[in-house]
Every structure is written in structure tokens, then in C-alpha cells.
Amino acid sequence: MILEILEYPDPRLRTIAKPVDEVTDDTRKLIDDMFETMYDAPGIGLAATQVNVHKQIIVMDVSDDNSEPRVFINPKIDVLDGELEAMQEGCLSVPGFYEDVKRIEHCRITAKDRNGEDFVLEATGLLAVCIQHEMDHLNGKLFVDYLSSLKRTRIRKKLEKLHKQSA
């Protein structure tokens, strides 16, 4: 089922996600719906917060052919290399806008998979950037928060105008 993606500046995007206590069939159904929504959008990552479910769940697929679906439940991140790398980011909750954001280029993620099994993943490049971007969503943060207030205001006003036109 395709879920509605919240768009900036919706205040629900600022909600801090709660840990998942137990991975259930309902959790897996949400994960499947999140993948369907992400692929349909199309995007490479989606946090549950973006679909107004405030649980620590992320789905992601940074492959060119949607062949590497990844699930991160209750993710934690460790920096392995302190170098910041600027990469252009976009966001399904901030449609049509792309800006450079500096993030750590090498990190380790500890999380649970769709079956509730613990795993550890070392990530670099786009995967590392994407996981940090999605983890920000779980903490109520958006990539526009890394931009100047002038750019952030300009993006917010354009999206508010589009929301009014479509309402």
C-alpha cells in the first residue's frame, strides 16, 4: 500500500521516533508498505517518521535497479572516519530541492533487520550519507536544517505555496 509522505514544513516531521520494542507482522507490513512507497516516489531511503509513524524504522535501497533493499530498525551509528564529505541531497519530504550537505563519509550502523535480528554494517559513500539522512528523520531533523536560514525560508515558502495551490 502506498503511504502518504509528509512534506516540509509539516510539524509532524519534527516528532522524535520511539524505539521498536518487538518486530511483529504489523512491523513487517509497515516495512513492506514503506518500500512500496519509497520505490513509487521514487526515492532511495524513507524513514517511518516521513509516513507519520513515529517508530525507529528506515528502509533504503541505493542500488540502480532496486535490488538491494535494506531495513534498519532501532539504528545506532558510530563514526569510523571523521572526514566530512559534501554530497548533494534531496528528500521525499522536501520534493524538488537538492542541496549540498556535509556528512561523515564512513560509519558503522548497528540495527535490527525485518526479522528482529541484530546486525552490524559498515557504510561508506552514498550508503553512509543516506543512513545519516534517514536517521536525522528519526530525530525530527531534516536536511534543510543544515542550510542557511535564508535557503531554508525560501524552500519553506515555495513548498507552502505549492501546498496551497494543490489544496
FENLINKA-V663842 format. One record per pair of residues at least 24 apart in sequence whose ideal C-beta (glycine too) atoms are under 8 Angstrom apart, sorted by sequence separation. I is the first residue (numbers start at 0). J is the second residue. If there is no record, write none. Layout:
I & J
I & J
//
This chain:
34 & 58
79 & 103
80 & 104
103 & 127
104 & 128
106 & 130
29 & 54
33 & 58
78 & 103
80 & 105
102 & 127
106 & 131
30 & 56
34 & 60
79 & 105
80 & 106
102 & 128
29 & 56
38 & 65
78 & 105
79 & 106
26 & 54
30 & 58
78 & 106
79 & 107
100 & 128
103 & 131
77 & 106
102 & 131
2 & 32
16 & 46
26 & 56
76 & 106
77 & 107
102 & 132
1 & 32
2 & 33
16 & 47
76 & 107
77 & 108
0 & 32
4 & 36
16 & 48
76 & 108
77 & 109
100 & 132
75 & 108
76 & 109
1 & 35
2 & 36
14 & 48
34 & 68
74 & 108
75 & 109
0 & 35
1 & 36
19 & 54
74 & 109
75 & 110
4 & 40
12 & 48
17 & 53
18 & 54
19 & 55
74 & 110
11 & 48
12 & 49
16 & 53
17 & 54
18 & 55
19 & 56
71 & 108
73 & 110
1 & 39
15 & 53
16 & 54
17 & 55
72 & 110
73 & 111
14 & 53
16 & 55
71 & 110
72 & 111
86 & 125
11 & 51
16 & 56
30 & 70
70 & 110
71 & 111
72 & 112
88 & 128
4 & 45
72 & 113
49 & 91
70 & 112
79 & 121
86 & 128
90 & 132
100 & 142
5 & 48
49 & 92
70 & 113
72 & 115
5 & 49
84 & 128
88 & 132
92 & 136
98 & 142
101 & 145
4 & 49
5 & 50
98 & 143
100 & 145
4 & 50
5 & 51
26 & 72
45 & 91
100 & 146
3 & 50
96 & 143
98 & 145
2 & 50
3 & 51
93 & 141
98 & 146
42 & 91
92 & 141
93 & 142
22 & 72
93 & 143
40 & 91
69 & 120
90 & 141
90 & 142
98 & 150
19 & 72
90 & 143
19 & 73
37 & 91
76 & 130
88 & 142
18 & 73
76 & 131
74 & 130
76 & 134
96 & 154
71 & 130
74 & 134
93 & 154
96 & 157
71 & 133
74 & 137
61 & 125
94 & 158
61 & 126
93 & 158
59 & 126
61 & 129
59 & 129
59 & 130
57 & 130
59 & 133
57 & 133
57 & 134
57 & 136
12 & 92
57 & 137
43 & 125
55 & 137
7 & 90
9 & 92
30 & 113
7 & 92
44 & 129
6 & 92
7 & 93
27 & 113
43 & 129
44 & 130
4 & 91
5 & 92
6 & 93
26 & 113
46 & 133
49 & 136
4 & 92
6 & 94
44 & 132
45 & 133
46 & 134
48 & 136
22 & 111
44 & 133
48 & 137
46 & 136
47 & 137
22 & 113
46 & 137
48 & 139
19 & 111
22 & 114
22 & 115
21 & 115
16 & 136
16 & 137
15 & 137
16 & 138
15 & 138
12 & 136
15 & 139
14 & 139
13 & 139
12 & 139
12 & 141
7 & 141
7 & 143
7 & 154
8 & 155
7 & 155
8 & 158
7 & 158
8 & 159
6 & 158
6 & 162
//
